């Protein structure tokens, strides 16, 4: 195995700018690599944790449950309740959308979106007065459900049931 090289602590801010740039260029694997380099030097670097989490969720349409579990483990490393609940919602929303793109049964997509919306409501109650991010994400999910009535709950399954073969609602 090839040993990785360690970046210098003084280069972290520059590395994070590159990680964000790669993410915006739709190159999440490059962003993930840079975030891992940063976290090797500063394991609690909150921006690196969030960027890594978002980069992993960028891969959801083509990834497996292991990536989902890694994203969830990163949420636990965030340093405040708002961010933990908000990014838990982001994971649920992006997982729902990836399931939808892969033509999963509509009730699976629906239940993950409802889970995301629930997380966003929790996050909104914890957010600062000048932060409506969680409400905007909630509205995005609501609009998706409104615009696609085919995404609906399965009538015979309670909300707290397992929504698909590989992902229980948290």
C-alpha atoms as an extended CHARMM CRD file, in Angstrom:
* protein
*
       170  EXT
         1         1  UNK       CA              0.0000000000        0.0000000000        0.0000000000  PROA      1               0.0000000000
         2         2  UNK       CA              1.2430000000        3.4990000000       -0.8260000000  PROA      2               0.0000000000
         3         3  UNK       CA              1.7750000000        5.6910000000        2.2210000000  PROA      3               0.0000000000
         4         4  UNK       CA             -0.0460000000        9.0220000000        2.0700000000  PROA      4               0.0000000000
         5         5  UNK       CA              1.7420000000       12.3210000000        2.5570000000  PROA      5               0.0000000000
         6         6  UNK       CA              0.6030000000       14.6220000000        5.3500000000  PROA      6               0.0000000000
         7         7  UNK       CA             -0.3060000000       18.2410000000        4.6000000000  PROA      7               0.0000000000
         8         8  UNK       CA              1.0020000000       21.0880000000        6.7560000000  PROA      8               0.0000000000
         9         9  UNK       CA             -1.3960000000       22.6780000000        9.2770000000  PROA      9               0.0000000000
        10        10  UNK       CA             -0.7420000000       26.1340000000        7.8000000000  PROA      10              0.0000000000
        11        11  UNK       CA             -2.1300000000       24.9850000000        4.4270000000  PROA      11              0.0000000000
        12        12  UNK       CA             -5.5540000000       23.9290000000        5.7580000000  PROA      12              0.0000000000
        13        13  UNK       CA             -7.4660000000       27.0630000000        4.7130000000  PROA      13              0.0000000000
        14        14  UNK       CA             -6.0800000000       26.8250000000        1.1890000000  PROA      14              0.0000000000
        15        15  UNK       CA             -6.8600000000       23.1070000000        1.0780000000  PROA      15              0.0000000000
        16        16  UNK       CA            -10.4460000000       23.7520000000        2.1690000000  PROA      16              0.0000000000
        17        17  UNK       CA            -10.8880000000       26.3410000000       -0.5950000000  PROA      17              0.0000000000
        18        18  UNK       CA             -9.7210000000       23.7010000000       -3.0830000000  PROA      18              0.0000000000
        19        19  UNK       CA            -12.0460000000       21.0790000000       -1.5840000000  PROA      19              0.0000000000
        20        20  UNK       CA            -15.0180000000       23.3970000000       -1.9950000000  PROA      20              0.0000000000
        21        21  UNK       CA            -13.9700000000       24.2740000000       -5.5370000000  PROA      21              0.0000000000
        22        22  UNK       CA            -13.6830000000       20.5980000000       -6.5120000000  PROA      22              0.0000000000
        23        23  UNK       CA            -17.0860000000       19.9360000000       -4.9740000000  PROA      23              0.0000000000
        24        24  UNK       CA            -18.6310000000       22.7680000000       -6.9830000000  PROA      24              0.0000000000
        25        25  UNK       CA            -16.9550000000       21.3990000000      -10.1230000000  PROA      25              0.0000000000
        26        26  UNK       CA            -18.8100000000       18.1190000000       -9.4810000000  PROA      26              0.0000000000
        27        27  UNK       CA            -15.6110000000       16.3060000000       -8.5700000000  PROA      27              0.0000000000
        28        28  UNK       CA            -16.5960000000       14.9970000000       -5.1270000000  PROA      28              0.0000000000
        29        29  UNK       CA            -13.8830000000       12.3300000000       -4.9580000000  PROA      29              0.0000000000
        30        30  UNK       CA            -11.1870000000       15.0100000000       -5.1740000000  PROA      30              0.0000000000
        31        31  UNK       CA            -12.9820000000       17.0300000000       -2.5090000000  PROA      31              0.0000000000
        32        32  UNK       CA            -13.2630000000       13.9400000000       -0.3080000000  PROA      32              0.0000000000
        33        33  UNK       CA             -9.5300000000       13.2830000000       -0.6200000000  PROA      33              0.0000000000
        34        34  UNK       CA             -8.6370000000       16.8320000000        0.3940000000  PROA      34              0.0000000000
        35        35  UNK       CA            -11.0460000000       16.7830000000        3.3440000000  PROA      35              0.0000000000
        36        36  UNK       CA             -9.5120000000       13.5170000000        4.5390000000  PROA      36              0.0000000000
        37        37  UNK       CA             -6.0600000000       15.1860000000        4.3390000000  PROA      37              0.0000000000
        38        38  UNK       CA             -7.3120000000       18.1000000000        6.4520000000  PROA      38              0.0000000000
        39        39  UNK       CA             -8.9790000000       15.8140000000        9.0020000000  PROA      39              0.0000000000
        40        40  UNK       CA             -5.7490000000       13.8440000000        9.3130000000  PROA      40              0.0000000000
        41        41  UNK       CA             -4.1050000000       17.0620000000       10.5710000000  PROA      41              0.0000000000
        42        42  UNK       CA             -7.1240000000       18.5010000000       12.4430000000  PROA      42              0.0000000000
        43        43  UNK       CA             -9.6780000000       15.7660000000       13.2490000000  PROA      43              0.0000000000
        44        44  UNK       CA            -12.2690000000       18.2610000000       14.5470000000  PROA      44              0.0000000000
        45        45  UNK       CA            -12.1020000000       20.7420000000       11.6630000000  PROA      45              0.0000000000
        46        46  UNK       CA            -15.8060000000       21.4900000000       11.3020000000  PROA      46              0.0000000000
        47        47  UNK       CA            -15.6530000000       22.8750000000        7.7560000000  PROA      47              0.0000000000
        48        48  UNK       CA            -13.7820000000       19.7610000000        6.6070000000  PROA      48              0.0000000000
        49        49  UNK       CA            -16.3390000000       17.5000000000        8.2750000000  PROA      49              0.0000000000
        50        50  UNK       CA            -19.2460000000       19.3140000000        6.5750000000  PROA      50              0.0000000000
        51        51  UNK       CA            -17.5340000000       19.4390000000        3.1760000000  PROA      51              0.0000000000
        52        52  UNK       CA            -16.6360000000       15.7570000000        3.4310000000  PROA      52              0.0000000000
        53        53  UNK       CA            -20.2010000000       14.8890000000        4.4020000000  PROA      53              0.0000000000
        54        54  UNK       CA            -21.6350000000       16.8970000000        1.4890000000  PROA      54              0.0000000000
        55        55  UNK       CA            -19.1030000000       15.4420000000       -0.9450000000  PROA      55              0.0000000000
        56        56  UNK       CA            -20.0560000000       11.9320000000        0.1240000000  PROA      56              0.0000000000
        57        57  UNK       CA            -23.7430000000       12.7510000000       -0.3850000000  PROA      57              0.0000000000
        58        58  UNK       CA            -22.8540000000       14.0110000000       -3.8690000000  PROA      58              0.0000000000
        59        59  UNK       CA            -21.9560000000       10.3820000000       -4.5870000000  PROA      59              0.0000000000
        60        60  UNK       CA            -25.2830000000        8.9600000000       -3.3570000000  PROA      60              0.0000000000
        61        61  UNK       CA            -26.8010000000        8.3860000000       -6.8210000000  PROA      61              0.0000000000
        62        62  UNK       CA            -23.9920000000        5.9450000000       -7.6160000000  PROA      62              0.0000000000
        63        63  UNK       CA            -22.9200000000        4.6510000000       -4.2140000000  PROA      63              0.0000000000
        64        64  UNK       CA            -23.8640000000        2.0710000000       -1.6480000000  PROA      64              0.0000000000
        65        65  UNK       CA            -25.0230000000        1.9470000000        1.9460000000  PROA      65              0.0000000000
        66        66  UNK       CA            -21.4520000000        2.1890000000        3.2250000000  PROA      66              0.0000000000
        67        67  UNK       CA            -21.2120000000        5.8020000000        1.9790000000  PROA      67              0.0000000000
        68        68  UNK       CA            -24.5260000000        6.5940000000        3.6640000000  PROA      68              0.0000000000
        69        69  UNK       CA            -23.2470000000        5.1750000000        6.9440000000  PROA      69              0.0000000000
        70        70  UNK       CA            -20.0270000000        7.1770000000        6.6610000000  PROA      70              0.0000000000
        71        71  UNK       CA            -22.0090000000       10.3870000000        6.1010000000  PROA      71              0.0000000000
        72        72  UNK       CA            -24.0940000000        9.6120000000        9.1880000000  PROA      72              0.0000000000
        73        73  UNK       CA            -20.9800000000        8.9930000000       11.2750000000  PROA      73              0.0000000000
        74        74  UNK       CA            -19.6720000000       12.4090000000       10.2430000000  PROA      74              0.0000000000
        75        75  UNK       CA            -22.8650000000       14.0740000000       11.5240000000  PROA      75              0.0000000000
        76        76  UNK       CA            -22.0150000000       12.7830000000       14.9810000000  PROA      76              0.0000000000
        77        77  UNK       CA            -18.7040000000       14.6760000000       14.8330000000  PROA      77              0.0000000000
        78        78  UNK       CA            -20.3590000000       18.0680000000       14.3600000000  PROA      78              0.0000000000
        79        79  UNK       CA            -20.0650000000       20.3650000000       17.3460000000  PROA      79              0.0000000000
        80        80  UNK       CA            -23.6080000000       21.6930000000       17.7990000000  PROA      80              0.0000000000
        81        81  UNK       CA            -27.1560000000       20.3530000000       17.8420000000  PROA      81              0.0000000000
        82        82  UNK       CA            -28.4310000000       22.5280000000       15.0000000000  PROA      82              0.0000000000
        83        83  UNK       CA            -25.7590000000       21.3530000000       12.5740000000  PROA      83              0.0000000000
        84        84  UNK       CA            -26.1820000000       17.6970000000       13.5920000000  PROA      84              0.0000000000
        85        85  UNK       CA            -29.9380000000       17.7690000000       12.9700000000  PROA      85              0.0000000000
        86        86  UNK       CA            -29.6860000000       19.9280000000        9.8260000000  PROA      86              0.0000000000
        87        87  UNK       CA            -27.0760000000       17.7290000000        8.1410000000  PROA      87              0.0000000000
        88        88  UNK       CA            -28.9550000000       14.5990000000        9.1900000000  PROA      88              0.0000000000
        89        89  UNK       CA            -31.8280000000       16.0920000000        7.1840000000  PROA      89              0.0000000000
        90        90  UNK       CA            -29.5240000000       16.7760000000        4.2330000000  PROA      90              0.0000000000
        91        91  UNK       CA            -28.4260000000       13.1400000000        4.2600000000  PROA      91              0.0000000000
        92        92  UNK       CA            -32.0390000000       11.9180000000        4.3240000000  PROA      92              0.0000000000
        93        93  UNK       CA            -33.0670000000       14.3150000000        1.5350000000  PROA      93              0.0000000000
        94        94  UNK       CA            -30.1560000000       13.4180000000       -0.7210000000  PROA      94              0.0000000000
        95        95  UNK       CA            -30.6380000000        9.7020000000       -0.0540000000  PROA      95              0.0000000000
        96        96  UNK       CA            -34.3210000000       10.0760000000       -1.0280000000  PROA      96              0.0000000000
        97        97  UNK       CA            -33.3890000000       11.8550000000       -4.2400000000  PROA      97              0.0000000000
        98        98  UNK       CA            -30.7970000000        9.2070000000       -5.0760000000  PROA      98              0.0000000000
        99        99  UNK       CA            -33.4000000000        6.4950000000       -4.5290000000  PROA      99              0.0000000000
       100       100  UNK       CA            -35.7950000000        8.3990000000       -6.7870000000  PROA      100             0.0000000000
       101       101  UNK       CA            -33.1600000000        8.6490000000       -9.5410000000  PROA      101             0.0000000000
       102       102  UNK       CA            -32.6420000000        4.8970000000       -9.2580000000  PROA      102             0.0000000000
       103       103  UNK       CA            -36.3980000000        4.3170000000       -9.6070000000  PROA      103             0.0000000000
       104       104  UNK       CA            -36.9370000000        2.9700000000       -6.1070000000  PROA      104             0.0000000000
       105       105  UNK       CA            -40.5510000000        2.4270000000       -5.0660000000  PROA      105             0.0000000000
       106       106  UNK       CA            -42.2370000000        5.7760000000       -4.4800000000  PROA      106             0.0000000000
       107       107  UNK       CA            -43.0860000000        5.0280000000       -0.8450000000  PROA      107             0.0000000000
       108       108  UNK       CA            -39.3820000000        4.6340000000       -0.0610000000  PROA      108             0.0000000000
       109       109  UNK       CA            -38.5880000000        8.0200000000       -1.5870000000  PROA      109             0.0000000000
       110       110  UNK       CA            -41.5940000000        9.5640000000        0.1720000000  PROA      110             0.0000000000
       111       111  UNK       CA            -40.6490000000        8.2920000000        3.6030000000  PROA      111             0.0000000000
       112       112  UNK       CA            -37.0500000000        9.4830000000        3.2990000000  PROA      112             0.0000000000
       113       113  UNK       CA            -38.2820000000       12.9230000000        2.2160000000  PROA      113             0.0000000000
       114       114  UNK       CA            -40.7090000000       13.0530000000        5.1470000000  PROA      114             0.0000000000
       115       115  UNK       CA            -37.8390000000       12.0610000000        7.4470000000  PROA      115             0.0000000000
       116       116  UNK       CA            -35.7100000000       14.8710000000        6.0000000000  PROA      116             0.0000000000
       117       117  UNK       CA            -38.5470000000       17.3480000000        6.4790000000  PROA      117             0.0000000000
       118       118  UNK       CA            -38.9070000000       16.2770000000       10.0920000000  PROA      118             0.0000000000
       119       119  UNK       CA            -35.1820000000       16.8570000000       10.6440000000  PROA      119             0.0000000000
       120       120  UNK       CA            -35.4210000000       20.2720000000        8.9880000000  PROA      120             0.0000000000
       121       121  UNK       CA            -38.3050000000       21.2320000000       11.2890000000  PROA      121             0.0000000000
       122       122  UNK       CA            -36.1810000000       20.2320000000       14.2850000000  PROA      122             0.0000000000
       123       123  UNK       CA            -33.2260000000       22.1900000000       12.9130000000  PROA      123             0.0000000000
       124       124  UNK       CA            -35.3880000000       25.2640000000       12.3060000000  PROA      124             0.0000000000
       125       125  UNK       CA            -36.3970000000       25.2390000000       15.9720000000  PROA      125             0.0000000000
       126       126  UNK       CA            -32.6920000000       25.2280000000       16.9330000000  PROA      126             0.0000000000
       127       127  UNK       CA            -31.4750000000       27.7910000000       14.3910000000  PROA      127             0.0000000000
       128       128  UNK       CA            -30.4690000000       31.3890000000       14.9410000000  PROA      128             0.0000000000
       129       129  UNK       CA            -33.1050000000       34.0040000000       14.1450000000  PROA      129             0.0000000000
       130       130  UNK       CA            -31.2940000000       35.0410000000       10.9570000000  PROA      130             0.0000000000
       131       131  UNK       CA            -30.9030000000       31.4770000000        9.6180000000  PROA      131             0.0000000000
       132       132  UNK       CA            -33.7070000000       30.0440000000        7.4740000000  PROA      132             0.0000000000
       133       133  UNK       CA            -31.5780000000       27.3560000000        5.7930000000  PROA      133             0.0000000000
       134       134  UNK       CA            -33.5820000000       24.5000000000        7.3090000000  PROA      134             0.0000000000
       135       135  UNK       CA            -36.8770000000       26.0810000000        6.2250000000  PROA      135             0.0000000000
       136       136  UNK       CA            -35.6060000000       26.4830000000        2.6630000000  PROA      136             0.0000000000
       137       137  UNK       CA            -34.5370000000       22.8090000000        2.5790000000  PROA      137             0.0000000000
       138       138  UNK       CA            -37.9630000000       21.8230000000        4.0010000000  PROA      138             0.0000000000
       139       139  UNK       CA            -39.6210000000       23.8170000000        1.2170000000  PROA      139             0.0000000000
       140       140  UNK       CA            -37.4590000000       22.0870000000       -1.4040000000  PROA      140             0.0000000000
       141       141  UNK       CA            -38.6770000000       18.6930000000       -0.1800000000  PROA      141             0.0000000000
       142       142  UNK       CA            -42.2880000000       19.9140000000       -0.0300000000  PROA      142             0.0000000000
       143       143  UNK       CA            -42.0940000000       21.2760000000       -3.5790000000  PROA      143             0.0000000000
       144       144  UNK       CA            -40.6800000000       17.9820000000       -4.8400000000  PROA      144             0.0000000000
       145       145  UNK       CA            -43.5710000000       16.1140000000       -3.2250000000  PROA      145             0.0000000000
       146       146  UNK       CA            -46.1090000000       18.6520000000       -4.5400000000  PROA      146             0.0000000000
       147       147  UNK       CA            -44.7210000000       18.5300000000       -8.0780000000  PROA      147             0.0000000000
       148       148  UNK       CA            -44.5410000000       14.7350000000       -8.1580000000  PROA      148             0.0000000000
       149       149  UNK       CA            -47.7530000000       13.2890000000       -6.7240000000  PROA      149             0.0000000000
       150       150  UNK       CA            -46.5140000000        9.8370000000       -7.7340000000  PROA      150             0.0000000000
       151       151  UNK       CA            -44.1460000000       10.0560000000       -4.7460000000  PROA      151             0.0000000000
       152       152  UNK       CA            -46.5020000000        8.9610000000       -2.0020000000  PROA      152             0.0000000000
       153       153  UNK       CA            -46.6390000000        6.9320000000        1.1610000000  PROA      153             0.0000000000
       154       154  UNK       CA            -47.5790000000        3.2910000000        1.1140000000  PROA      154             0.0000000000
       155       155  UNK       CA            -50.9410000000        3.1040000000        2.8480000000  PROA      155             0.0000000000
       156       156  UNK       CA            -50.2770000000       -0.1410000000        4.7180000000  PROA      156             0.0000000000
       157       157  UNK       CA            -46.9470000000        0.7980000000        6.3230000000  PROA      157             0.0000000000
       158       158  UNK       CA            -46.5000000000        3.0250000000        9.3810000000  PROA      158             0.0000000000
       159       159  UNK       CA            -44.0060000000        5.8630000000        9.0910000000  PROA      159             0.0000000000
       160       160  UNK       CA            -41.5750000000        4.4470000000       11.6310000000  PROA      160             0.0000000000
       161       161  UNK       CA            -41.1710000000        1.1720000000        9.7440000000  PROA      161             0.0000000000
       162       162  UNK       CA            -38.0610000000        0.2820000000        7.7950000000  PROA      162             0.0000000000
       163       163  UNK       CA            -38.4490000000        2.1590000000        4.5060000000  PROA      163             0.0000000000
       164       164  UNK       CA            -36.2650000000        0.0130000000        2.3120000000  PROA      164             0.0000000000
       165       165  UNK       CA            -34.1770000000       -3.0590000000        2.4450000000  PROA      165             0.0000000000
       166       166  UNK       CA            -30.9980000000       -1.2520000000        3.4350000000  PROA      166             0.0000000000
       167       167  UNK       CA            -31.9090000000        1.9330000000        5.2660000000  PROA      167             0.0000000000
       168       168  UNK       CA            -34.0040000000        2.3740000000        8.4130000000  PROA      168             0.0000000000
       169       169  UNK       CA            -35.2880000000        5.8540000000        9.2030000000  PROA      169             0.0000000000
       170       170  UNK       CA            -33.3930000000        7.4390000000       12.0900000000  PROA      170             0.0000000000
